[in-house]
Amino acid sequence: MLPPVANRFVAGETPAEAIEYARRRSGDGPNAMLNRLGSHHRDLSSVRADADEYVMLVEELARLDGDPAVSVKPTQLGLEIGEPLFRTSLEHICERAAGRDVAVWLDMEEHWTVEPTLEVAVDLAREYGGVGVCIQADLKRSRADLRRLADEPVRVRLVKGGAYDRPDPIAYTDPDRRDRAYRALLSEAFDRLDGGIAVATHDPAMLEHAVELGDRHETAFEIQMLMGVRPTAQRTLADEYEVREFVPYGPRWKRWAFNRARRNLGFAARAVGETLVPTNRAASGIAARR
């Protein structure tokens, strides 16, 4: 059993615990998106075990109400061993998910993973549908990547940045510059995409910007947040918007949970009272178009 500080941010150590968490959430609040913690597998047995576990998650989530999903890391599925293994492992999951109405989202990791991740995501979205990929605003290449995806049947998750060190020549490392890049990326997404947009942020100002863009373009979008971060806001937003909660689980929970706890203290100080955006007017407008 996880300690109290951890069970706010992690659903448990086993897939059964994660599925049970998703079951409790189904039909009542944010949709769950399950992720088995772990990455950078360098042995074939670990890659196959995690891919098989995601297939099992897909089958179990398909039994639930709502709009469940899984989220996977490319290096978890063998990208460090080679792109062919990553492609085969992900296809194994996408093929099963396609017939069960469960979305498959790809996280984005270090900058060297971007190109193979985008290539494989686009190929499998064309073949199976229901595939989404993450775009990180702090990478200077991201607006060009978004334009590249505009005519593809792939969903796009927009985040400010990743948890990895970025060399200055390829990334915006100043927080204010990164925020400006995220605003610009959101604007680009609503200008170019007809749908399939996921705004993954806990920043009230960025959510408000996304709502304004959604109103202007009459485009629905979903909000994605981490389990345990702004939970009151997540529940309230889910009354008016499509909200998806990133739900991690697995035996490697310690580092994730305590990093979230440490970072959430800082966010709580900045967002006292879980200031809720968007406005009621905007919320009503989006809700009417869903």
C-alpha positions in Angstrom: 0.0 0.0 0.0 1.3 3.5 -0.9 1.9 6.1 1.8 -0.6 9.0 1.8 1.8 11.5 0.1 2.2 9.0 -2.8 -1.4 7.8 -3.2 -2.5 11.3 -4.2 -0.3 11.2 -7.2 0.0 7.4 -8.1 -2.9 5.0 -8.4 -1.0 2.0 -7.0 1.8 -0.5 -7.7 -0.2 -3.0 -9.8 -2.3 -2.8 -13.0 -5.3 -4.1 -11.0 -5.1 -1.0 -8.7 -4.8 1.3 -11.7 -7.8 -0.3 -13.4 -9.8 0.0 -10.2 -9.0 3.7 -9.9 -10.1 4.2 -13.5 -13.3 2.2 -12.8 -14.2 4.5 -9.9 -13.6 7.5 -12.1 -15.5 6.2 -15.1 -18.7 8.2 -15.8 -18.0 10.6 -12.9 -15.5 13.4 -13.6 -12.2 13.3 -15.6 -11.5 10.4 -17.9 -8.5 8.3 -16.8 -5.4 7.8 -18.9 -3.3 5.1 -17.5 0.5 5.0 -17.6 2.8 2.3 -16.3 5.8 4.1 -14.8 9.1 3.2 -16.4 11.2 4.1 -19.4 14.5 3.6 -21.2 14.2 -0.2 -21.3 17.4 -1.7 -22.8 16.4 -5.4 -22.7 13.8 -7.1 -24.9 12.0 -8.9 -22.0 11.1 -5.6 -20.3 9.9 -4.1 -23.5 7.7 -7.1 -24.3 6.4 -7.2 -20.7 5.3 -3.6 -20.7 3.8 -3.8 -24.2 1.8 -6.9 -23.1 0.6 -5.1 -20.0 -0.6 -2.1 -22.0 -2.6 -4.5 -24.2 -4.2 -6.0 -21.1 -5.0 -2.4 -19.9 -6.7 -1.6 -23.2 -8.8 -4.7 -22.9 -9.8 -3.9 -19.3 -10.4 -0.2 -19.9 -12.7 -1.0 -22.9 -15.1 -2.5 -20.3 -15.5 0.8 -18.5 -17.8 3.8 -19.2 -16.4 7.1 -20.3 -13.5 7.7 -22.6 -10.5 5.9 -21.2 -7.0 5.9 -22.6 -3.4 4.7 -22.1 -0.2 6.8 -22.3 3.1 5.2 -23.2 6.7 6.3 -23.4 8.6 5.4 -26.6 11.7 4.3 -24.7 9.4 2.0 -22.6 8.5 0.2 -25.9 12.1 -0.2 -27.1 13.1 3.0 -28.9 16.6 2.9 -27.3 17.1 -0.6 -28.7 15.8 0.4 -32.1 13.0 2.1 -34.0 11.7 -1.2 -35.5 11.2 -2.7 -32.1 9.4 0.5 -30.9 7.2 0.5 -34.0 6.3 -3.2 -33.6 5.6 -2.9 -29.8 3.4 0.2 -30.3 1.5 -1.4 -33.2 0.7 -4.3 -31.0 -1.1 -1.9 -28.6 -2.7 0.3 -31.2 -4.1 -2.7 -33.1 -5.9 -4.0 -30.0 -7.0 -0.5 -29.0 -8.5 0.3 -32.4 -11.3 -2.2 -32.0 -12.1 -1.2 -28.4 -12.4 2.6 -28.6 -9.5 3.2 -26.3 -7.1 6.0 -27.2 -3.3 5.5 -27.2 -1.2 8.6 -26.4 2.5 8.8 -26.9 4.5 10.8 -24.4 7.5 12.8 -25.6 10.9 12.2 -24.0 14.4 13.6 -24.7 14.9 15.7 -27.8 16.5 12.9 -29.8 13.3 10.9 -29.5 11.1 13.5 -31.2 11.7 12.5 -34.9 11.1 8.7 -34.5 8.2 9.3 -32.2 6.4 11.6 -34.6 7.1 9.3 -37.6 5.7 6.2 -35.9 2.8 8.1 -34.4 1.7 9.4 -37.8 2.0 6.0 -39.5 0.0 4.2 -36.9 -2.6 7.0 -36.7 -3.1 6.6 -40.4 -3.6 2.9 -40.1 -5.5 2.5 -36.8 -6.8 6.0 -35.7 -7.1 6.9 -32.0 -3.4 7.8 -31.7 -2.1 11.0 -30.0 1.3 12.4 -29.6 2.9 15.1 -27.4 4.4 18.3 -28.7 6.7 20.3 -26.2 6.6 24.1 -26.6 10.1 24.6 -25.2 11.7 22.9 -28.2 12.3 25.4 -31.0 11.3 22.9 -33.6 7.8 22.4 -32.2 5.9 24.9 -34.3 7.3 23.3 -37.5 6.3 19.9 -36.1 2.8 21.1 -35.4 2.4 22.3 -39.0 3.7 18.9 -40.2 1.0 17.2 -38.2 -1.8 19.5 -39.3 -3.0 17.3 -42.2 -2.5 14.0 -40.4 -5.2 12.0 -38.5 -3.1 12.2 -35.3 -4.3 13.9 -32.0 -1.9 16.4 -30.5 -1.2 17.0 -26.8 0.4 20.4 -26.1 2.7 20.8 -23.1 5.1 23.5 -22.0 8.1 21.2 -21.8 9.5 17.9 -20.6 11.4 16.7 -17.6 14.7 16.5 -19.4 17.6 18.8 -19.7 17.6 20.8 -23.0 20.6 22.3 -24.8 20.2 26.0 -25.2 20.5 25.9 -29.1 17.5 23.7 -29.5 15.2 24.9 -26.6 13.8 27.9 -24.8 15.2 27.6 -21.3 13.9 30.8 -19.8 10.5 30.3 -18.1 9.0 33.5 -19.6 10.2 32.7 -23.1 8.8 29.1 -22.7 5.4 30.5 -21.7 5.4 32.7 -24.8 6.3 29.7 -26.9 3.4 27.8 -25.4 0.9 30.5 -26.1 2.1 30.7 -29.7 1.9 26.9 -30.0 -1.7 27.0 -28.7 -2.6 29.7 -31.2 -1.0 27.7 -34.0 -2.9 24.6 -33.1 -6.3 26.2 -33.1 -5.4 27.9 -36.4 -4.4 24.8 -38.1 -6.2 21.8 -36.5 -9.9 21.0 -36.8 -9.9 19.0 -33.6 -8.0 16.5 -31.6 -6.3 19.1 -29.5 -5.4 18.4 -25.9 -4.2 21.3 -23.7 -2.0 19.7 -21.1 -1.3 22.3 -18.4 -2.2 23.3 -14.9 -1.6 26.9 -15.5 -4.9 28.9 -15.2 -3.7 31.6 -17.6 -2.9 29.1 -20.3 -6.2 27.4 -19.8 -8.0 30.7 -20.2 -6.0 31.4 -23.4 -7.1 28.0 -24.7 -10.7 28.7 -24.0 -10.6 32.0 -25.8 -9.0 30.3 -28.8 -11.6 27.5 -28.7 -14.4 30.1 -28.7 -12.9 32.1 -31.5 -12.4 29.0 -33.7 -15.5 27.1 -32.5 -13.2 24.2 -31.8 -13.7 21.7 -29.0 -10.6 20.5 -27.1 -9.8 18.5 -24.0 -7.8 19.4 -20.9 -5.2 17.1 -19.6 -3.9 17.2 -16.0 -1.8 15.0 -13.7 -3.4 12.9 -11.0 -3.3 14.8 -7.7 -2.6 18.2 -9.2 -5.5 20.7 -8.8 -8.0 17.9 -8.2 -10.8 20.3 -7.3 -10.3 22.2 -10.5 -10.2 19.0 -12.5 -13.6 17.9 -11.1 -15.2 21.3 -11.6 -13.8 21.6 -15.2 -15.1 18.2 -16.0 -18.6 19.5 -15.5 -18.2 21.6 -18.6 -15.2 20.3 -20.5 -13.6 17.1 -21.6 -10.9 16.5 -19.0 -8.4 13.7 -19.0 -6.4 12.8 -15.9 -2.9 11.3 -16.4 -2.9 8.3 -13.9 0.5 6.7 -13.3 1.0 3.4 -11.5 3.7 0.8 -11.0 6.5 -0.3 -8.7 8.6 2.6 -9.8 6.3 5.1 -8.0 8.7 6.7 -5.5 10.6 9.1 -7.6 7.4 10.2 -9.5 5.3 10.6 -6.4 7.8 12.7 -4.4 8.7 14.8 -7.4 5.0 15.6 -7.9 4.6 16.4 -4.2 7.6 18.7 -4.2 6.5 20.5 -7.4 2.9 20.7 -6.4 3.8 22.7 -3.3 5.2 25.4 -5.5 2.2 25.4 -7.8 -0.2 25.6 -4.9 1.5 28.7 -3.7 1.0 30.3 -7.1 -2.5 29.1 -7.6 -4.0 29.7 -4.2 -7.5 28.4 -3.8 -7.2 26.5 -7.1 -8.4 29.6 -9.1 -10.7 28.1 -11.7 -10.7 29.2 -15.3 -12.3 29.5 -17.7 -15.2 31.9 -17.1 -18.7 30.6 -16.9 -19.5 32.2 -20.3 -16.7 30.4 -22.0 -17.5 27.2 -20.2 -21.1 27.3 -21.3 -20.0 27.9 -24.9 -17.6 25.0 -25.1 -20.0 22.7 -23.3 -22.7 23.5 -25.8 -20.4 22.5 -28.7 -19.1 19.2 -27.3 
